[in-house]
Amino acid sequence: MARPAAAVIADEERLPFFLAADDAKAAAENWYRWLAKEKRFSRHTLRAYGQDLAGFFAFLSEHLGGAASLEDLRGLRLSDFRAYSSHRRKDGLEATSLARNLSAVRSFFRRLQRDGQVDTAAISLLRSPKRPHSVPKPLSVPAAQEMIDTAEDFATEPWLQARDAAILTLLWGAGLRLGEALGLNGGDVPKGDSLTVTGKGNKQRLVPILPVVRQAIAEYVKLCPWPIASGTPLFYGARGKRLDPAIVQKAMRNARRALNLPETATPHALRHSFATHLLAAGGDLRTIQELLGHASLATTQRYTEVDAEALLRVYGGAHPRARAGA
């Protein structure tokens, strides 16, 4: 889910080519570096997002009759974004790929808005295509990241945006239940690589904390207008009281509607995704059980969903007879 910052250097050395005016190109490259260093996107997702935005600028060069500048971006309307979506559909792009494509474009415009360079509401009005879903599944890695990035945008103030990003990153990055996350106090702010969590039955467990999770919480703590100390809540609502779970659920609901994700994309789905992504990467089921705080291994098994190819890959790399070629 996260990787060392050093791992993105090679990506920065190969910035995508953006067919844009100098000011828009510089903004696009800054956005790409931000995804790599601050958002810590995987190499695959980073490259895909860069290609998606490069394709958007290529479309604009034809649509507008020249390389787009920041001033051109400020003047884009919903009809322009719809024209781009239609153009990509005509190229044969499937719904899942188009949804990710539009997510990259949204991410770029959100960054421009935060930097005070471009402020357009048109992109937020564009709906992603409906994605095919046969059965409810945990979120994919890109979808989980998109949910977090999109959910925070519905908050009205920077500290609330940082709060929502911190909570959802914590749910996905550490596998916490929503109640466990909202039950944390100021004294629980992670300063190292682990966090003690009190779960069901008042049982405590130690969960590892990734740097990206620690950074997201630190950013929220820096912006929060309410006191954060050992005897206070860690996560506050807008009126200075401990945050209500319904607020987090609403943020996820807004995000999944914007991204056309299924109704199963809830805060709890991030916990499911945490377990599934660990298992798909070769994690031990009993270790994941401990991280989730499950009393029964059967419960953990219900939380995880891995495709057959991933299971065979793990089996092929772990079983001694498989390695021996027997």
C-alpha positions as protocol buffer text, in pm:
chain_id: "A"
residue {
  index: 1
  type: MET
  ca { x: 0 y: 0 z: 0 }
}
residue {
  index: 2
  type: ALA
  ca { x: 296 y: 234 z: 54 }
}
residue {
  index: 3
  type: ARG
  ca { x: 656 y: 240 z: -53 }
}
residue {
  index: 4
  type: PRO
  ca { x: 973 y: 426 z: 38 }
}
residue {
  index: 5
  type: ALA
  ca { x: 1001 y: 774 z: -111 }
}
residue {
  index: 6
  type: ALA
  ca { x: 1327 y: 669 z: -276 }
}
residue {
  index: 7
  type: ALA
  ca { x: 1134 y: 426 z: -491 }
}
residue {
  index: 8
  type: VAL
  ca { x: 971 y: 709 z: -688 }
}
residue {
  index: 9
  type: ILE
  ca { x: 1294 y: 870 z: -808 }
}
residue {
  index: 10
  type: ALA
  ca { x: 1303 y: 667 z: -1127 }
}
residue {
  index: 11
  type: ASP
  ca { x: 947 y: 776 z: -1205 }
}
residue {
  index: 12
  type: GLU
  ca { x: 1034 y: 1144 z: -1158 }
}
residue {
  index: 13
  type: GLU
  ca { x: 1322 y: 1108 z: -1400 }
}
residue {
  index: 14
  type: ARG
  ca { x: 1071 y: 992 z: -1660 }
}
residue {
  index: 15
  type: LEU
  ca { x: 801 y: 1255 z: -1633 }
}
residue {
  index: 16
  type: PRO
  ca { x: 518 y: 1203 z: -1885 }
}
residue {
  index: 17
  type: PHE
  ca { x: 511 y: 1431 z: -2187 }
}
residue {
  index: 18
  type: PHE
  ca { x: 225 y: 1676 z: -2145 }
}
residue {
  index: 19
  type: LEU
  ca { x: 119 y: 1850 z: -2470 }
}
residue {
  index: 20
  type: ALA
  ca { x: 36 y: 2180 z: -2298 }
}
residue {
  index: 21
  type: ALA
  ca { x: 145 y: 2541 z: -2265 }
}
residue {
  index: 22
  type: ASP
  ca { x: 441 y: 2603 z: -2036 }
}
residue {
  index: 23
  type: ASP
  ca { x: 237 y: 2704 z: -1728 }
}
residue {
  index: 24
  type: ALA
  ca { x: -4 y: 2411 z: -1756 }
}
residue {
  index: 25
  type: LYS
  ca { x: 281 y: 2169 z: -1828 }
}
residue {
  index: 26
  type: ALA
  ca { x: 468 y: 2286 z: -1517 }
}
residue {
  index: 27
  type: ALA
  ca { x: 151 y: 2241 z: -1309 }
}
residue {
  index: 28
  type: ALA
  ca { x: 103 y: 1890 z: -1449 }
}
residue {
  index: 29
  type: GLU
  ca { x: 461 y: 1792 z: -1366 }
}
residue {
  index: 30
  type: ASN
  ca { x: 425 y: 1930 z: -1012 }
}
residue {
  index: 31
  type: TRP
  ca { x: 107 y: 1727 z: -974 }
}
residue {
  index: 32
  type: TYR
  ca { x: 286 y: 1413 z: -1094 }
}
residue {
  index: 33
  type: ARG
  ca { x: 569 y: 1463 z: -844 }
}
residue {
  index: 34
  type: TRP
  ca { x: 312 y: 1523 z: -569 }
}
residue {
  index: 35
  type: LEU
  ca { x: 144 y: 1191 z: -647 }
}
residue {
  index: 36
  type: ALA
  ca { x: 481 y: 1021 z: -623 }
}
residue {
  index: 37
  type: LYS
  ca { x: 624 y: 1187 z: -312 }
}
residue {
  index: 38
  type: GLU
  ca { x: 323 y: 1289 z: -104 }
}
residue {
  index: 39
  type: LYS
  ca { x: 49 y: 1048 z: -211 }
}
residue {
  index: 40
  type: ARG
  ca { x: 306 y: 768 z: -255 }
}
residue {
  index: 41
  type: PHE
  ca { x: 124 y: 607 z: -547 }
}
residue {
  index: 42
  type: SER
  ca { x: 250 y: 270 z: -662 }
}
residue {
  index: 43
  type: ARG
  ca { x: 472 y: 275 z: -970 }
}
residue {
  index: 44
  type: HIS
  ca { x: 196 y: 122 z: -1181 }
}
residue {
  index: 45
  type: THR
  ca { x: -75 y: 365 z: -1068 }
}
residue {
  index: 46
  type: LEU
  ca { x: 157 y: 663 z: -1098 }
}
residue {
  index: 47
  type: ARG
  ca { x: 245 y: 576 z: -1455 }
}
residue {
  index: 48
  type: ALA
  ca { x: -121 y: 516 z: -1543 }
}
residue {
  index: 49
  type: TYR
  ca { x: -229 y: 851 z: -1398 }
}
residue {
  index: 50
  type: GLY
  ca { x: 48 y: 1029 z: -1587 }
}
residue {
  index: 51
  type: GLN
  ca { x: -57 y: 867 z: -1914 }
}
residue {
  index: 52
  type: ASP
  ca { x: -421 y: 950 z: -1846 }
}
residue {
  index: 53
  type: LEU
  ca { x: -350 y: 1321 z: -1793 }
}
residue {
  index: 54
  type: ALA
  ca { x: -119 y: 1327 z: -2095 }
}
residue {
  index: 55
  type: GLY
  ca { x: -408 y: 1189 z: -2301 }
}
residue {
  index: 56
  type: PHE
  ca { x: -639 y: 1458 z: -2163 }
}
residue {
  index: 57
  type: PHE
  ca { x: -399 y: 1733 z: -2271 }
}
residue {
  index: 58
  type: ALA
  ca { x: -363 y: 1573 z: -2616 }
}
residue {
  index: 59
  type: PHE
  ca { x: -742 y: 1582 z: -2648 }
}
residue {
  index: 60
  type: LEU
  ca { x: -753 y: 1948 z: -2541 }
}
residue {
  index: 61
  type: SER
  ca { x: -494 y: 2044 z: -2802 }
}
residue {
  index: 62
  type: GLU
  ca { x: -735 y: 1930 z: -3073 }
}
residue {
  index: 63
  type: HIS
  ca { x: -1053 y: 2033 z: -2893 }
}
residue {
  index: 64
  type: LEU
  ca { x: -929 y: 2388 z: -2828 }
}
residue {
  index: 65
  type: GLY
  ca { x: -712 y: 2424 z: -3137 }
}
residue {
  index: 66
  type: GLY
  ca { x: -382 y: 2454 z: -2951 }
}
residue {
  index: 67
  type: ALA
  ca { x: -182 y: 2360 z: -2642 }
}
residue {
  index: 68
  type: ALA
  ca { x: -393 y: 2433 z: -2333 }
}
residue {
  index: 69
  type: SER
  ca { x: -276 y: 2694 z: -2081 }
}
residue {
  index: 70
  type: LEU
  ca { x: -392 y: 2745 z: -1725 }
}
residue {
  index: 71
  type: GLU
  ca { x: -624 y: 3017 z: -1856 }
}
residue {
  index: 72
  type: ASP
  ca { x: -777 y: 2763 z: -2095 }
}
residue {
  index: 73
  type: LEU
  ca { x: -825 y: 2518 z: -1807 }
}
residue {
  index: 74
  type: ARG
  ca { x: -1007 y: 2787 z: -1606 }
}
residue {
  index: 75
  type: GLY
  ca { x: -1255 y: 2828 z: -1891 }
}
residue {
  index: 76
  type: LEU
  ca { x: -1345 y: 2460 z: -1934 }
}
residue {
  index: 77
  type: ARG
  ca { x: -1713 y: 2375 z: -1897 }
}
residue {
  index: 78
  type: LEU
  ca { x: -1897 y: 2053 z: -1822 }
}
residue {
  index: 79
  type: SER
  ca { x: -1959 y: 2010 z: -2197 }
}
residue {
  index: 80
  type: ASP
  ca { x: -1581 y: 2005 z: -2255 }
}
residue {
  index: 81
  type: PHE
  ca { x: -1529 y: 1728 z: -2002 }
}
residue {
  index: 82
  type: ARG
  ca { x: -1821 y: 1535 z: -2146 }
}
residue {
  index: 83
  type: ALA
  ca { x: -1669 y: 1570 z: -2491 }
}
residue {
  index: 84
  type: TYR
  ca { x: -1345 y: 1422 z: -2356 }
}
residue {
  index: 85
  type: SER
  ca { x: -1533 y: 1133 z: -2197 }
}
residue {
  index: 86
  type: SER
  ca { x: -1717 y: 1068 z: -2522 }
}
residue {
  index: 87
  type: HIS
  ca { x: -1388 y: 1083 z: -2714 }
}
residue {
  index: 88
  type: ARG
  ca { x: -1233 y: 819 z: -2488 }
}
residue {
  index: 89
  type: ARG
  ca { x: -1540 y: 596 z: -2523 }
}
residue {
  index: 90
  type: LYS
  ca { x: -1508 y: 614 z: -2901 }
}
residue {
  index: 91
  type: ASP
  ca { x: -1147 y: 501 z: -2859 }
}
residue {
  index: 92
  type: GLY
  ca { x: -1289 y: 179 z: -2711 }
}
residue {
  index: 93
  type: LEU
  ca { x: -1197 y: 249 z: -2351 }
}
residue {
  index: 94
  type: GLU
  ca { x: -1388 y: 19 z: -2113 }
}
residue {
  index: 95
  type: ALA
  ca { x: -1586 y: 156 z: -1820 }
}
residue {
  index: 96
  type: THR
  ca { x: -1327 y: 60 z: -1558 }
}
residue {
  index: 97
  type: SER
  ca { x: -1041 y: 222 z: -1751 }
}
residue {
  index: 98
  type: LEU
  ca { x: -1245 y: 533 z: -1827 }
}
residue {
  index: 99
  type: ALA
  ca { x: -1338 y: 568 z: -1460 }
}
residue {
  index: 100
  type: ARG
  ca { x: -969 y: 562 z: -1364 }
}
residue {
  index: 101
  type: ASN
  ca { x: -892 y: 800 z: -1652 }
}
residue {
  index: 102
  type: LEU
  ca { x: -1142 y: 1055 z: -1522 }
}
residue {
  index: 103
  type: SER
  ca { x: -1015 y: 1003 z: -1169 }
}
residue {
  index: 104
  type: ALA
  ca { x: -669 y: 1114 z: -1280 }
}
residue {
  index: 105
  type: VAL
  ca { x: -810 y: 1426 z: -1444 }
}
residue {
  index: 106
  type: ARG
  ca { x: -1013 y: 1506 z: -1131 }
}
residue {
  index: 107
  type: SER
  ca { x: -705 y: 1460 z: -916 }
}
residue {
  index: 108
  type: PHE
  ca { x: -513 y: 1710 z: -1130 }
}
residue {
  index: 109
  type: PHE
  ca { x: -787 y: 1973 z: -1110 }
}
residue {
  index: 110
  type: ARG
  ca { x: -823 y: 1924 z: -735 }
}
residue {
  index: 111
  type: ARG
  ca { x: -452 y: 1993 z: -700 }
}
residue {
  index: 112
  type: LEU
  ca { x: -481 y: 2304 z: -917 }
}
residue {
  index: 113
  type: GLN
  ca { x: -765 y: 2427 z: -698 }
}
residue {
  index: 114
  type: ARG
  ca { x: -568 y: 2370 z: -376 }
}
residue {
  index: 115
  type: ASP
  ca { x: -274 y: 2560 z: -524 }
}
residue {
  index: 116
  type: GLY
  ca { x: -502 y: 2849 z: -619 }
}
residue {
  index: 117
  type: GLN
  ca { x: -425 y: 2813 z: -991 }
}
residue {
  index: 118
  type: VAL
  ca { x: -756 y: 2692 z: -1133 }
}
residue {
  index: 119
  type: ASP
  ca { x: -1100 y: 2684 z: -975 }
}
residue {
  index: 120
  type: THR
  ca { x: -1360 y: 2505 z: -1183 }
}
residue {
  index: 121
  type: ALA
  ca { x: -1661 y: 2315 z: -1052 }
}
residue {
  index: 122
  type: ALA
  ca { x: -1735 y: 2156 z: -1389 }
}
residue {
  index: 123
  type: ILE
  ca { x: -1513 y: 1852 z: -1340 }
}
residue {
  index: 124
  type: SER
  ca { x: -1685 y: 1767 z: -1010 }
}
residue {
  index: 125
  type: LEU
  ca { x: -2018 y: 1748 z: -1195 }
}
residue {
  index: 126
  type: LEU
  ca { x: -1895 y: 1486 z: -1440 }
}
residue {
  index: 127
  type: ARG
  ca { x: -2002 y: 1136 z: -1336 }
}
residue {
  index: 128
  type: SER
  ca { x: -1781 y: 837 z: -1396 }
}
residue {
  index: 129
  type: PRO
  ca { x: -1925 y: 549 z: -1600 }
}
residue {
  index: 130
  type: LYS
  ca { x: -2082 y: 267 z: -1408 }
}
residue {
  index: 131
  type: ARG
  ca { x: -1837 y: -13 z: -1344 }
}
residue {
  index: 132
  type: PRO
  ca { x: -1940 y: -377 z: -1382 }
}
residue {
  index: 133
  type: HIS
  ca { x: -1977 y: -556 z: -1048 }
}
residue {
  index: 134
  type: SER
  ca { x: -2101 y: -913 z: -1038 }
}
residue {
  index: 135
  type: VAL
  ca { x: -2062 y: -961 z: -664 }
}
residue {
  index: 136
  type: PRO
  ca { x: -1960 y: -723 z: -383 }
}
residue {
  index: 137
  type: LYS
  ca { x: -1582 y: -716 z: -358 }
}
residue {
  index: 138
  type: PRO
  ca { x: -1319 y: -535 z: -156 }
}
residue {
  index: 139
  type: LEU
  ca { x: -1189 y: -227 z: -331 }
}
residue {
  index: 140
  type: SER
  ca { x: -892 y: -259 z: -562 }
}
residue {
  index: 141
  type: VAL
  ca { x: -577 y: -67 z: -467 }
}
residue {
  index: 142
  type: PRO
  ca { x: -644 y: 216 z: -719 }
}
residue {
  index: 143
  type: ALA
  ca { x: -1013 y: 231 z: -620 }
}
residue {
  index: 144
  type: ALA
  ca { x: -924 y: 257 z: -249 }
}
residue {
  index: 145
  type: GLN
  ca { x: -686 y: 544 z: -324 }
}
residue {
  index: 146
  type: GLU
  ca { x: -948 y: 714 z: -542 }
}
residue {
  index: 147
  type: MET
  ca { x: -1207 y: 684 z: -264 }
}
residue {
  index: 148
  type: ILE
  ca { x: -978 y: 853 z: -14 }
}
residue {
  index: 149
  type: ASP
  ca { x: -879 y: 1131 z: -255 }
}
residue {
  index: 150
  type: THR
  ca { x: -1240 y: 1195 z: -357 }
}
residue {
  index: 151
  type: ALA
  ca { x: -1402 y: 1169 z: -13 }
}
residue {
  index: 152
  type: GLU
  ca { x: -1190 y: 1445 z: 136 }
}
residue {
  index: 153
  type: ASP
  ca { x: -1296 y: 1686 z: -139 }
}
residue {
  index: 154
  type: PHE
  ca { x: -1653 y: 1700 z: -9 }
}
residue {
  index: 155
  type: ALA
  ca { x: -1540 y: 1859 z: 320 }
}
residue {
  index: 156
  type: THR
  ca { x: -1578 y: 2236 z: 341 }
}
residue {
  index: 157
  type: GLU
  ca { x: -1256 y: 2333 z: 522 }
}
residue {
  index: 158
  type: PRO
  ca { x: -892 y: 2225 z: 485 }
}
residue {
  index: 159
  type: TRP
  ca { x: -878 y: 2075 z: 836 }
}
residue {
  index: 160
  type: LEU
  ca { x: -1191 y: 1870 z: 767 }
}
residue {
  index: 161
  type: GLN
  ca { x: -1044 y: 1749 z: 439 }
}
residue {
  index: 162
  type: ALA
  ca { x: -726 y: 1648 z: 621 }
}
residue {
  index: 163
  type: ARG
  ca { x: -934 y: 1474 z: 891 }
}
residue {
  index: 164
  type: ASP
  ca { x: -1131 y: 1265 z: 642 }
}
residue {
  index: 165
  type: ALA
  ca { x: -815 y: 1172 z: 453 }
}
residue {
  index: 166
  type: ALA
  ca { x: -645 y: 1069 z: 780 }
}
residue {
  index: 167
  type: ILE
  ca { x: -935 y: 851 z: 896 }
}
residue {
  index: 168
  type: LEU
  ca { x: -982 y: 670 z: 566 }
}
residue {
  index: 169
  type: THR
  ca { x: -608 y: 621 z: 521 }
}
residue {
  index: 170
  type: LEU
  ca { x: -597 y: 473 z: 872 }
}
residue {
  index: 171
  type: LEU
  ca { x: -882 y: 232 z: 795 }
}
residue {
  index: 172
  type: TRP
  ca { x: -716 y: 110 z: 477 }
}
residue {
  index: 173
  type: GLY
  ca { x: -355 y: 127 z: 591 }
}
residue {
  index: 174
  type: ALA
  ca { x: -401 y: -38 z: 932 }
}
residue {
  index: 175
  type: GLY
  ca { x: -724 y: -237 z: 896 }
}
residue {
  index: 176
  type: LEU
  ca { x: -905 y: -65 z: 1184 }
}
residue {
  index: 177
  type: ARG
  ca { x: -1277 y: -78 z: 1242 }
}
residue {
  index: 178
  type: LEU
  ca { x: -1439 y: 265 z: 1210 }
}
residue {
  index: 179
  type: GLY
  ca { x: -1534 y: 261 z: 1578 }
}
residue {
  index: 180
  type: GLU
  ca { x: -1176 y: 180 z: 1674 }
}
residue {
  index: 181
  type: ALA
  ca { x: -1042 y: 472 z: 1473 }
}
residue {
  index: 182
  type: LEU
  ca { x: -1295 y: 720 z: 1611 }
}
residue {
  index: 183
  type: GLY
  ca { x: -1231 y: 594 z: 1965 }
}
residue {
  index: 184
  type: LEU
  ca { x: -866 y: 702 z: 1951 }
}
residue {
  index: 185
  type: ASN
  ca { x: -757 y: 990 z: 2173 }
}
residue {
  index: 186
  type: GLY
  ca { x: -497 y: 1259 z: 2124 }
}
residue {
  index: 187
  type: GLY
  ca { x: -242 y: 1058 z: 2319 }
}
residue {
  index: 188
  type: ASP
  ca { x: -273 y: 781 z: 2060 }
}
residue {
  index: 189
  type: VAL
  ca { x: -123 y: 990 z: 1778 }
}
residue {
  index: 190
  type: PRO
  ca { x: 132 y: 749 z: 1627 }
}
residue {
  index: 191
  type: LYS
  ca { x: 490 y: 868 z: 1662 }
}
residue {
  index: 192
  type: GLY
  ca { x: 654 y: 540 z: 1568 }
}
residue {
  index: 193
  type: ASP
  ca { x: 582 y: 238 z: 1354 }
}
residue {
  index: 194
  type: SER
  ca { x: 294 y: 95 z: 1558 }
}
residue {
  index: 195
  type: LEU
  ca { x: -28 y: 183 z: 1735 }
}
residue {
  index: 196
  type: THR
  ca { x: -211 y: 16 z: 2022 }
}
residue {
  index: 197
  type: VAL
  ca { x: -579 y: -27 z: 1939 }
}
residue {
  index: 198
  type: THR
  ca { x: -863 y: -128 z: 2171 }
}
residue {
  index: 199
  type: GLY
  ca { x: -1105 y: -350 z: 1982 }
}
residue {
  index: 200
  type: LYS
  ca { x: -1408 y: -566 z: 2053 }
}
residue {
  index: 201
  type: GLY
  ca { x: -1432 y: -710 z: 2401 }
}
residue {
  index: 202
  type: ASN
  ca { x: -1194 y: -435 z: 2519 }
}
residue {
  index: 203
  type: LYS
  ca { x: -905 y: -639 z: 2379 }
}
residue {
  index: 204
  type: GLN
  ca { x: -594 y: -451 z: 2281 }
}
residue {
  index: 205
  type: ARG
  ca { x: -372 y: -528 z: 1984 }
}
residue {
  index: 206
  type: LEU
  ca { x: -66 y: -374 z: 1823 }
}
residue {
  index: 207
  type: VAL
  ca { x: -96 y: -271 z: 1458 }
}
residue {
  index: 208
  type: PRO
  ca { x: 187 y: -146 z: 1234 }
}
residue {
  index: 209
  type: ILE
  ca { x: 154 y: 211 z: 1108 }
}
residue {
  index: 210
  type: LEU
  ca { x: 283 y: 290 z: 761 }
}
residue {
  index: 211
  type: PRO
  ca { x: 461 y: 625 z: 703 }
}
residue {
  index: 212
  type: VAL
  ca { x: 177 y: 739 z: 473 }
}
residue {
  index: 213
  type: VAL
  ca { x: -74 y: 681 z: 756 }
}
residue {
  index: 214
  type: ARG
  ca { x: 142 y: 861 z: 1010 }
}
residue {
  index: 215
  type: GLN
  ca { x: 188 y: 1154 z: 771 }
}
residue {
  index: 216
  type: ALA
  ca { x: -186 y: 1182 z: 702 }
}
residue {
  index: 217
  type: ILE
  ca { x: -263 y: 1194 z: 1076 }
}
residue {
  index: 218
  type: ALA
  ca { x: 16 y: 1445 z: 1139 }
}
residue {
  index: 219
  type: GLU
  ca { x: -122 y: 1674 z: 868 }
}
residue {
  index: 220
  type: TYR
  ca { x: -467 y: 1661 z: 1027 }
}
residue {
  index: 221
  type: VAL
  ca { x: -328 y: 1729 z: 1376 }
}
residue {
  index: 222
  type: LYS
  ca { x: -140 y: 2032 z: 1240 }
}
residue {
  index: 223
  type: LEU
  ca { x: -456 y: 2183 z: 1090 }
}
residue {
  index: 224
  type: CYS
  ca { x: -713 y: 2084 z: 1355 }
}
residue {
  index: 225
  type: PRO
  ca { x: -846 y: 2391 z: 1542 }
}
residue {
  index: 226
  type: TRP
  ca { x: -939 y: 2186 z: 1850 }
}
residue {
  index: 227
  type: PRO
  ca { x: -697 y: 2074 z: 2123 }
}
residue {
  index: 228
  type: ILE
  ca { x: -546 y: 1729 z: 2072 }
}
residue {
  index: 229
  type: ALA
  ca { x: -401 y: 1584 z: 2392 }
}
residue {
  index: 230
  type: SER
  ca { x: -406 y: 1260 z: 2589 }
}
residue {
  index: 231
  type: GLY
  ca { x: -752 y: 1331 z: 2734 }
}
residue {
  index: 232
  type: THR
  ca { x: -919 y: 1460 z: 2418 }
}
residue {
  index: 233
  type: PRO
  ca { x: -1057 y: 1290 z: 2105 }
}
residue {
  index: 234
  type: LEU
  ca { x: -815 y: 1249 z: 1820 }
}
residue {
  index: 235
  type: PHE
  ca { x: -1079 y: 1296 z: 1553 }
}
residue {
  index: 236
  type: TYR
  ca { x: -1318 y: 1588 z: 1600 }
}
residue {
  index: 237
  type: GLY
  ca { x: -1642 y: 1683 z: 1436 }
}
residue {
  index: 238
  type: ALA
  ca { x: -1694 y: 2036 z: 1304 }
}
residue {
  index: 239
  type: ARG
  ca { x: -1845 y: 2149 z: 1637 }
}
residue {
  index: 240
  type: GLY
  ca { x: -1560 y: 2027 z: 1854 }
}
residue {
  index: 241
  type: LYS
  ca { x: -1701 y: 1696 z: 1974 }
}
residue {
  index: 242
  type: ARG
  ca { x: -1582 y: 1342 z: 1904 }
}
residue {
  index: 243
  type: LEU
  ca { x: -1653 y: 1265 z: 1541 }
}
residue {
  index: 244
  type: ASP
  ca { x: -1976 y: 1078 z: 1465 }
}
residue {
  index: 245
  type: PRO
  ca { x: -1940 y: 766 z: 1244 }
}
residue {
  index: 246
  type: ALA
  ca { x: -2225 y: 894 z: 1026 }
}
residue {
  index: 247
  type: ILE
  ca { x: -2004 y: 1179 z: 903 }
}
residue {
  index: 248
  type: VAL
  ca { x: -1740 y: 936 z: 777 }
}
residue {
  index: 249
  type: GLN
  ca { x: -2006 y: 715 z: 621 }
}
residue {
  index: 250
  type: LYS
  ca { x: -2150 y: 1018 z: 441 }
}
residue {
  index: 251
  type: ALA
  ca { x: -1808 y: 1112 z: 303 }
}
residue {
  index: 252
  type: MET
  ca { x: -1766 y: 761 z: 165 }
}
residue {
  index: 253
  type: ARG
  ca { x: -2119 y: 767 z: 25 }
}
residue {
  index: 254
  type: ASN
  ca { x: -2049 y: 1094 z: -161 }
}
residue {
  index: 255
  type: ALA
  ca { x: -1723 y: 957 z: -298 }
}
residue {
  index: 256
  type: ARG
  ca { x: -1861 y: 626 z: -420 }
}
residue {
  index: 257
  type: ARG
  ca { x: -2145 y: 805 z: -599 }
}
residue {
  index: 258
  type: ALA
  ca { x: -1897 y: 1037 z: -769 }
}
residue {
  index: 259
  type: LEU
  ca { x: -1687 y: 738 z: -874 }
}
residue {
  index: 260
  type: ASN
  ca { x: -1986 y: 512 z: -950 }
}
residue {
  index: 261
  type: LEU
  ca { x: -1867 y: 244 z: -710 }
}
residue {
  index: 262
  type: PRO
  ca { x: -2110 y: -10 z: -561 }
}
residue {
  index: 263
  type: GLU
  ca { x: -2304 y: 41 z: -238 }
}
residue {
  index: 264
  type: THR
  ca { x: -2064 y: -201 z: -70 }
}
residue {
  index: 265
  type: ALA
  ca { x: -1788 y: 65 z: -88 }
}
residue {
  index: 266
  type: THR
  ca { x: -1825 y: 169 z: 277 }
}
residue {
  index: 267
  type: PRO
  ca { x: -1569 y: 253 z: 548 }
}
residue {
  index: 268
  type: HIS
  ca { x: -1579 y: -112 z: 650 }
}
residue {
  index: 269
  type: ALA
  ca { x: -1487 y: -210 z: 293 }
}
residue {
  index: 270
  type: LEU
  ca { x: -1151 y: -41 z: 348 }
}
residue {
  index: 271
  type: ARG
  ca { x: -1085 y: -284 z: 634 }
}
residue {
  index: 272
  type: HIS
  ca { x: -1181 y: -574 z: 406 }
}
residue {
  index: 273
  type: SER
  ca { x: -950 y: -431 z: 141 }
}
residue {
  index: 274
  type: PHE
  ca { x: -663 y: -408 z: 390 }
}
residue {
  index: 275
  type: ALA
  ca { x: -690 y: -781 z: 460 }
}
residue {
  index: 276
  type: THR
  ca { x: -739 y: -882 z: 99 }
}
residue {
  index: 277
  type: HIS
  ca { x: -447 y: -676 z: -29 }
}
residue {
  index: 278
  type: LEU
  ca { x: -216 y: -823 z: 235 }
}
residue {
  index: 279
  type: LEU
  ca { x: -320 y: -1178 z: 152 }
}
residue {
  index: 280
  type: ALA
  ca { x: -288 y: -1117 z: -222 }
}
residue {
  index: 281
  type: ALA
  ca { x: 68 y: -998 z: -164 }
}
residue {
  index: 282
  type: GLY
  ca { x: 155 y: -1321 z: 16 }
}
residue {
  index: 283
  type: GLY
  ca { x: 70 y: -1225 z: 373 }
}
residue {
  index: 284
  type: ASP
  ca { x: 14 y: -1502 z: 628 }
}
residue {
  index: 285
  type: LEU
  ca { x: -353 y: -1554 z: 715 }
}
residue {
  index: 286
  type: ARG
  ca { x: -290 y: -1595 z: 1089 }
}
residue {
  index: 287
  type: THR
  ca { x: -82 y: -1277 z: 1099 }
}
residue {
  index: 288
  type: ILE
  ca { x: -363 y: -1092 z: 924 }
}
residue {
  index: 289
  type: GLN
  ca { x: -601 y: -1239 z: 1183 }
}
residue {
  index: 290
  type: GLU
  ca { x: -393 y: -1080 z: 1459 }
}
residue {
  index: 291
  type: LEU
  ca { x: -377 y: -746 z: 1280 }
}
residue {
  index: 292
  type: LEU
  ca { x: -756 y: -740 z: 1239 }
}
residue {
  index: 293
  type: GLY
  ca { x: -821 y: -849 z: 1597 }
}
residue {
  index: 294
  type: HIS
  ca { x: -1033 y: -1149 z: 1500 }
}
residue {
  index: 295
  type: ALA
  ca { x: -1089 y: -1422 z: 1756 }
}
residue {
  index: 296
  type: SER
  ca { x: -1164 y: -1675 z: 1482 }
}
residue {
  index: 297
  type: LEU
  ca { x: -960 y: -1751 z: 1173 }
}
residue {
  index: 298
  type: ALA
  ca { x: -1286 y: -1828 z: 992 }
}
residue {
  index: 299
  type: THR
  ca { x: -1387 y: -1462 z: 1032 }
}
residue {
  index: 300
  type: THR
  ca { x: -1061 y: -1349 z: 873 }
}
residue {
  index: 301
  type: GLN
  ca { x: -1118 y: -1585 z: 582 }
}
residue {
  index: 302
  type: ARG
  ca { x: -1456 y: -1423 z: 517 }
}
residue {
  index: 303
  type: TYR
  ca { x: -1287 y: -1084 z: 514 }
}
residue {
  index: 304
  type: THR
  ca { x: -1044 y: -1176 z: 238 }
}
residue {
  index: 305
  type: GLU
  ca { x: -1114 y: -1219 z: -129 }
}
residue {
  index: 306
  type: VAL
  ca { x: -831 y: -1308 z: -362 }
}
residue {
  index: 307
  type: ASP
  ca { x: -863 y: -1416 z: -724 }
}
residue {
  index: 308
  type: ALA
  ca { x: -746 y: -1759 z: -828 }
}
residue {
  index: 309
  type: GLU
  ca { x: -446 y: -1623 z: -1016 }
}
residue {
  index: 310
  type: ALA
  ca { x: -317 y: -1446 z: -704 }
}
residue {
  index: 311
  type: LEU
  ca { x: -360 y: -1758 z: -493 }
}
residue {
  index: 312
  type: LEU
  ca { x: -176 y: -1973 z: -746 }
}
residue {
  index: 313
  type: ARG
  ca { x: 103 y: -1717 z: -763 }
}
residue {
  index: 314
  type: VAL
  ca { x: 148 y: -1723 z: -385 }
}
residue {
  index: 315
  type: TYR
  ca { x: 127 y: -2103 z: -384 }
}
residue {
  index: 316
  type: GLY
  ca { x: 382 y: -2133 z: -662 }
}
residue {
  index: 317
  type: GLY
  ca { x: 628 y: -1914 z: -475 }
}
residue {
  index: 318
  type: ALA
  ca { x: 579 y: -2067 z: -132 }
}
residue {
  index: 319
  type: HIS
  ca { x: 513 y: -2440 z: -159 }
}
residue {
  index: 320
  type: PRO
  ca { x: 839 y: -2643 z: -152 }
}
residue {
  index: 321
  type: ARG
  ca { x: 719 y: -2889 z: -415 }
}
residue {
  index: 322
  type: ALA
  ca { x: 611 y: -2603 z: -640 }
}
residue {
  index: 323
  type: ARG
  ca { x: 955 y: -2442 z: -611 }
}
residue {
  index: 324
  type: ALA
  ca { x: 1120 y: -2775 z: -687 }
}
residue {
  index: 325
  type: GLY
  ca { x: 915 y: -2804 z: -1003 }
}
residue {
  index: 326
  type: ALA
  ca { x: 767 y: -3138 z: -890 }
}
